[in-house]
Amino acid sequence: MLCWLYVQHSRDVEFGASQKVQRGVQLLLDLVLHPTFEGTPVLFVPDCAFMIDRPMDVWGAPLEVEVLLFGCLRSCCQLMELAQTGSMSRLLDQRLVLTRQWLHDLRSFLLKHYWVTSKTMQVLRRRPTEQYGDQQHENEFNVQPQVVPPWLQDWLENRGGYLVGNMRTGRPDFRFYSLGNSLGCLFGLLTAPQQRALFRLVLHNRQHLMAQMPMRICHPPMEVEEWAEKTGSDPKNWPWSYHNGGHWPSLLWYLGGAILLHEQRHPAADVLLMGQMKAMLEECYWSQLNQLPRQQWAEYFDGPTGTWVGQQARTYQTWTIVGFLLLHHILRVKPEDVALLDLNASSGLI
């Protein structure tokens, strides 16, 4: 993704089409698209395999990994297109076709199984279970209505929507993961109306996701009994701390980028909602500006409101500082630079 963004905005086509870059793309695709016995287009990973780097019961196909895979495949397609010349090899041509198909299948899968709204949840709760053979298309993961958590009804309200944390056979993870959802907007995985549904959900649940130190990495946290069972009593992931509902200031710029990029792409869409989102972003920006320098740019914050510096938080963290500087730049210095994050921009390079 970084390689494609560099080529797109530096217009260094020669670098993007170079043999070394194209070889790197093919090696990456060989790694992530290696055939498996699974019938789904997602990338399966063990627990602790991404930003959630301690036991949090996120094994399988966690949202953040799948959204990153989506951005990766989209960037690989763009880079391979740079090498499309008259002498383009048949192997590269076939790989590009296969990658585009994988990208399409992955997006369709995520929007079908991970995207939830109040309406889709009502359909999910009423689907038949224990299906076999050709009937499995109605409830492919055999999700029982009893696993739908009661907090979800108020969380979604009527017009909100988000990508759930994971989808596994009989065990969907309905937790909200901030990074995966924000990247889903930035990478164009979500449609424009879905992005606005996500913004409404964030606005509706502002006290949970933003609190006093924006923003919470996931919600809701696992409480004591569930925490002990699923994390092995991991002391760092105590409820409302670290990756179990802790607040990470470095995450705010991803959401800020998603809001500003959406506004740039769709300036006339739901002006009232976008005005509310920008006002919320401004308040979050000032909250961080007032707190982070005094709190030595801590890594994360604890508690339901995120007012306490994390028990084991490191100070003067690079990603905390850089995250704030990026938000400052796209909010205050040069808002048009948010276009640099757009994987979908028409390059006009070829």
C-alpha positions as CSV (number, residue, x, y, z in Angstrom):
1,M,0.0,0.0,0.0
2,L,2.8,2.4,0.8
3,C,4.5,1.6,-2.4
4,W,1.4,2.3,-4.5
5,L,0.6,5.5,-2.6
6,Y,4.2,6.7,-3.2
7,V,4.0,5.9,-6.9
8,Q,0.5,7.4,-7.3
9,H,1.5,10.8,-5.8
10,S,5.1,11.0,-6.9
11,R,4.2,9.9,-10.4
12,D,7.4,7.8,-10.4
13,V,5.9,5.2,-12.8
14,E,9.4,3.8,-13.6
15,F,9.9,2.8,-10.0
16,G,6.5,1.2,-9.8
17,A,7.0,-0.8,-13.0
18,S,10.5,-1.8,-12.2
19,Q,11.5,-5.4,-12.0
20,K,12.3,-5.3,-8.3
21,V,8.9,-3.8,-7.3
22,Q,7.0,-6.2,-9.6
23,R,9.0,-9.2,-8.3
24,G,8.1,-8.0,-4.7
25,V,4.4,-7.8,-5.6
26,Q,4.5,-11.4,-7.0
27,L,6.3,-12.8,-3.9
28,L,3.7,-11.1,-1.7
29,L,0.8,-12.5,-3.7
30,D,2.4,-16.0,-3.6
31,L,2.4,-15.7,0.2
32,V,-1.1,-14.4,0.9
33,L,-2.9,-16.1,-2.0
34,H,-1.5,-19.5,-1.4
35,P,-4.2,-22.2,-2.0
36,T,-5.8,-23.6,1.1
37,F,-8.6,-26.0,1.8
38,E,-10.8,-23.2,3.0
39,G,-13.6,-22.1,0.7
40,T,-13.6,-18.4,1.8
41,P,-11.5,-15.6,0.4
42,V,-10.2,-14.4,3.8
43,L,-6.7,-14.7,5.3
44,F,-6.7,-16.9,8.4
45,V,-4.4,-16.0,11.2
46,P,-3.9,-17.1,14.9
47,D,-4.7,-15.0,17.9
48,C,-2.3,-12.0,18.6
49,A,-1.4,-11.7,14.9
50,F,-1.9,-8.0,14.4
51,M,-2.3,-4.8,16.5
52,I,-4.1,-7.0,19.0
53,D,-0.9,-8.6,19.9
54,R,-2.0,-10.4,23.1
55,P,-4.7,-13.1,23.7
56,M,-8.1,-11.5,22.9
57,D,-9.9,-14.4,21.3
58,V,-9.5,-12.9,17.8
59,W,-8.2,-16.0,16.0
60,G,-9.6,-16.9,12.6
61,A,-10.4,-14.0,10.2
62,P,-10.3,-10.8,12.3
63,L,-11.5,-7.7,10.7
64,E,-8.3,-5.7,10.8
65,V,-6.3,-8.3,8.9
66,E,-9.0,-8.8,6.3
67,V,-9.3,-5.0,5.6
68,L,-5.5,-4.7,5.4
69,L,-5.6,-7.7,2.9
70,F,-8.2,-5.8,0.9
71,G,-6.0,-2.7,0.7
72,C,-3.0,-4.8,-0.1
73,L,-4.7,-6.6,-3.0
74,R,-6.1,-3.3,-4.4
75,S,-2.6,-1.8,-4.3
76,C,-1.1,-4.9,-5.9
77,C,-3.6,-4.6,-8.8
78,Q,-2.7,-1.0,-9.3
79,L,1.0,-1.7,-9.3
80,M,0.7,-4.7,-11.7
81,E,-1.3,-2.4,-14.1
82,L,1.8,-0.2,-14.4
83,A,3.6,-3.2,-16.0
84,Q,0.9,-3.7,-18.6
85,T,2.8,-3.1,-21.8
86,G,2.9,-4.8,-25.2
87,S,5.4,-7.3,-23.9
88,M,3.5,-8.1,-20.8
89,S,3.9,-11.8,-19.9
90,R,1.0,-14.2,-19.9
91,L,1.8,-15.1,-16.3
92,L,1.5,-11.5,-15.1
93,D,-1.7,-11.1,-17.0
94,Q,-3.2,-14.2,-15.4
95,R,-2.0,-13.1,-11.9
96,L,-3.7,-9.8,-12.4
97,V,-7.0,-11.4,-13.4
98,L,-6.9,-13.8,-10.4
99,T,-6.0,-11.0,-8.0
100,R,-8.9,-8.8,-9.2
101,Q,-11.2,-11.7,-8.8
102,W,-9.9,-12.4,-5.2
103,L,-10.3,-8.7,-4.4
104,H,-13.9,-8.8,-5.6
105,D,-14.7,-12.0,-3.7
106,L,-13.1,-10.7,-0.5
107,R,-15.1,-7.4,-0.6
108,S,-18.3,-9.3,-1.3
109,F,-17.6,-11.7,1.6
110,L,-16.9,-8.9,4.1
111,L,-19.9,-6.9,3.1
112,K,-22.1,-9.9,3.3
113,H,-20.9,-11.4,6.6
114,Y,-19.2,-8.6,8.5
115,W,-21.4,-5.6,7.8
116,V,-24.3,-5.3,10.3
117,T,-27.2,-2.9,10.8
118,S,-30.3,-3.0,12.8
119,K,-32.1,-4.4,9.7
120,T,-29.5,-7.1,8.9
121,M,-29.4,-8.2,12.6
122,Q,-33.2,-8.8,12.6
123,V,-32.8,-10.9,9.4
124,L,-29.9,-12.8,11.0
125,R,-31.8,-13.6,14.2
126,R,-34.7,-15.1,12.2
127,R,-32.6,-17.3,9.9
128,P,-33.0,-21.0,10.2
129,T,-30.2,-22.9,11.9
130,E,-28.8,-26.5,11.7
131,Q,-29.0,-26.5,7.9
132,Y,-27.2,-29.0,5.7
133,G,-26.3,-29.5,2.1
134,D,-27.7,-27.0,-0.4
135,Q,-29.7,-25.2,2.4
136,Q,-26.5,-23.8,4.0
137,H,-26.6,-20.6,1.9
138,E,-29.2,-19.0,4.3
139,N,-27.0,-19.3,7.4
140,E,-23.6,-20.4,6.3
141,F,-21.9,-20.0,9.7
142,N,-24.8,-21.5,11.6
143,V,-25.2,-18.4,13.8
144,Q,-27.7,-19.1,16.6
145,P,-29.9,-16.1,17.6
146,Q,-28.9,-16.6,21.3
147,V,-25.3,-15.4,20.5
148,V,-26.5,-11.9,19.5
149,P,-25.6,-9.7,22.5
150,P,-28.3,-7.6,24.1
151,W,-26.2,-4.4,24.0
152,L,-26.3,-4.5,20.2
153,Q,-29.8,-3.1,19.8
154,D,-29.1,0.3,21.4
155,W,-25.6,0.3,19.9
156,L,-26.8,0.1,16.3
157,E,-29.8,2.4,16.9
158,N,-31.9,2.6,13.6
159,R,-29.5,4.0,11.1
160,G,-26.0,2.9,12.3
161,G,-23.9,0.2,10.9
162,Y,-20.4,-1.3,11.3
163,L,-18.1,-4.2,10.4
164,V,-18.1,-6.8,13.2
165,G,-14.8,-8.0,14.6
166,N,-14.8,-11.6,13.2
167,M,-17.1,-14.2,11.7
168,R,-16.5,-17.8,12.7
169,T,-18.8,-20.9,12.6
170,G,-21.3,-20.4,15.3
171,R,-19.1,-17.8,17.1
172,P,-19.3,-14.3,15.5
173,D,-17.4,-11.6,17.3
174,F,-19.7,-8.6,17.5
175,R,-17.1,-6.3,19.1
176,F,-16.4,-3.0,17.4
177,Y,-12.8,-2.6,16.4
178,S,-11.9,1.0,15.6
179,L,-8.9,0.5,13.4
180,G,-10.6,-2.1,11.1
181,N,-13.7,0.1,10.6
182,S,-11.7,3.3,10.0
183,L,-9.5,1.5,7.4
184,G,-12.6,0.1,5.8
185,C,-13.6,3.7,5.0
186,L,-10.2,4.8,3.9
187,F,-9.6,1.9,1.6
188,G,-13.0,2.1,-0.1
189,L,-14.2,-1.3,1.2
190,L,-17.4,0.3,2.5
191,T,-19.7,2.2,0.1
192,A,-20.5,5.9,0.7
193,P,-23.9,5.2,2.4
194,Q,-22.2,2.5,4.6
195,Q,-19.5,5.0,5.6
196,R,-22.2,7.4,6.7
197,A,-23.9,4.7,8.7
198,L,-20.6,4.0,10.4
199,F,-20.3,7.7,11.2
200,R,-23.8,7.8,12.7
201,L,-22.9,4.8,14.9
202,V,-19.7,6.5,16.1
203,L,-21.7,9.7,16.9
204,H,-24.4,7.7,18.7
205,N,-21.9,5.8,20.8
206,R,-19.5,8.7,21.3
207,Q,-19.3,8.4,25.1
208,H,-18.0,4.8,24.6
209,L,-15.7,5.3,21.7
210,M,-14.3,8.7,22.3
211,A,-14.8,9.4,26.0
212,Q,-12.0,11.7,27.4
213,M,-9.1,10.3,25.3
214,P,-10.2,9.4,21.8
215,M,-10.3,6.6,20.8
216,R,-11.2,3.2,22.3
217,I,-9.6,0.3,20.4
218,C,-12.5,-2.0,20.8
219,H,-15.9,-2.1,22.5
220,P,-17.2,-3.6,24.6
221,P,-14.3,-5.0,26.7
222,M,-14.4,-8.5,28.1
223,E,-15.4,-8.4,31.7
224,V,-13.7,-10.3,34.6
225,E,-15.0,-13.8,34.0
226,E,-14.8,-13.7,30.3
227,W,-11.4,-11.9,30.5
228,A,-10.0,-14.7,32.7
229,E,-11.3,-17.5,30.4
230,K,-10.4,-16.1,27.0
231,T,-7.1,-14.2,27.8
232,G,-5.7,-16.6,30.3
233,S,-6.0,-13.8,32.9
234,D,-3.6,-11.7,30.9
235,P,-2.7,-8.9,33.4
236,K,-2.0,-6.4,30.6
237,N,-5.5,-6.9,29.1
238,W,-7.4,-6.4,32.3
239,P,-10.9,-4.9,31.5
240,W,-10.8,-1.3,30.2
241,S,-7.0,-1.5,29.6
242,Y,-4.6,-2.0,26.8
243,H,-6.3,-4.0,23.9
244,N,-9.3,-4.9,26.1
245,G,-11.2,-1.6,25.8
246,G,-8.2,0.7,26.3
247,H,-8.0,4.1,24.6
248,W,-5.3,4.6,22.0
249,P,-4.7,8.3,20.9
250,S,-2.9,7.0,17.8
251,L,-6.2,5.6,16.4
252,L,-7.9,9.0,16.1
253,W,-6.2,10.1,12.9
254,Y,-7.5,7.0,11.0
255,L,-11.1,8.0,11.8
256,G,-10.3,11.7,11.1
257,G,-8.8,10.7,7.7
258,A,-11.9,8.7,6.9
259,I,-14.2,11.6,7.8
260,L,-12.3,14.2,5.8
261,L,-11.7,11.9,2.8
262,H,-15.5,11.1,2.7
263,E,-16.3,14.8,2.8
264,Q,-13.9,15.4,0.0
265,R,-15.3,12.7,-2.2
266,H,-19.0,13.4,-1.4
267,P,-19.2,17.2,-0.5
268,A,-23.0,17.3,-0.9
269,A,-23.9,14.1,1.0
270,D,-25.7,14.4,4.3
271,V,-24.2,17.8,5.1
272,L,-25.7,17.8,8.6
273,L,-24.2,14.5,9.6
274,M,-20.8,15.5,8.2
275,G,-20.9,18.8,10.1
276,Q,-21.6,16.9,13.3
277,M,-18.7,14.5,12.6
278,K,-16.3,17.4,11.9
279,A,-17.4,19.1,15.1
280,M,-16.8,15.9,17.1
281,L,-13.4,15.6,15.4
282,E,-12.5,19.2,16.4
283,E,-13.4,18.5,20.0
284,C,-11.3,15.3,20.0
285,Y,-8.4,17.1,18.5
286,W,-8.5,19.8,21.2
287,S,-8.9,17.1,23.9
288,Q,-5.7,15.4,22.7
289,L,-3.9,18.7,22.3
290,N,-4.7,19.7,25.9
291,Q,-3.8,16.3,27.4
292,L,-1.1,14.5,25.5
293,P,1.8,16.8,26.0
294,R,1.1,16.9,29.8
295,Q,0.8,13.1,29.9
296,Q,4.1,12.7,28.0
297,W,2.5,11.3,24.9
298,A,1.5,8.0,26.5
299,E,0.9,4.9,24.5
300,Y,-2.6,4.1,25.8
301,F,-5.1,5.1,28.5
302,D,-7.2,3.0,31.0
303,G,-10.7,3.1,32.3
304,P,-14.2,3.6,30.9
305,T,-13.5,7.3,30.3
306,G,-9.9,6.9,29.3
307,T,-8.7,9.5,31.8
308,W,-5.9,7.5,33.4
309,V,-2.6,6.8,31.7
310,G,-2.3,3.1,31.0
311,Q,-0.8,1.0,33.8
312,Q,2.0,-0.2,31.6
313,A,1.9,2.5,29.0
314,R,5.2,3.7,27.5
315,T,5.7,7.4,27.2
316,Y,6.8,9.5,24.3
317,Q,5.5,6.9,21.9
318,T,6.3,7.5,18.2
319,W,2.9,6.5,17.0
320,T,1.1,8.6,19.5
321,I,3.1,11.7,18.5
322,V,2.9,10.9,14.7
323,G,-0.8,10.2,14.9
324,F,-1.5,13.6,16.4
325,L,0.8,15.3,13.9
326,L,-1.0,13.7,11.0
327,L,-4.4,14.6,12.4
328,H,-3.1,18.2,12.9
329,H,-1.9,18.3,9.3
330,I,-5.1,17.2,7.6
331,L,-7.3,19.1,10.0
332,R,-5.4,22.4,10.4
333,V,-2.5,22.7,7.9
334,K,-3.5,21.3,4.6
335,P,-6.9,19.4,4.5
336,E,-6.5,18.6,0.8
337,D,-3.6,16.3,1.7
338,V,-6.1,13.7,3.0
339,A,-6.3,12.7,-0.7
340,L,-2.9,11.2,-0.3
341,L,-4.6,8.4,1.7
342,D,-6.9,7.5,-1.1
343,L,-6.1,4.1,-2.6
344,N,-8.9,4.5,-5.1
345,A,-7.8,7.8,-6.7
346,S,-7.7,7.7,-10.4
347,S,-3.9,7.7,-11.0
348,G,-3.8,8.8,-14.7
349,L,-0.3,7.3,-14.7
350,I,-0.6,4.8,-17.5
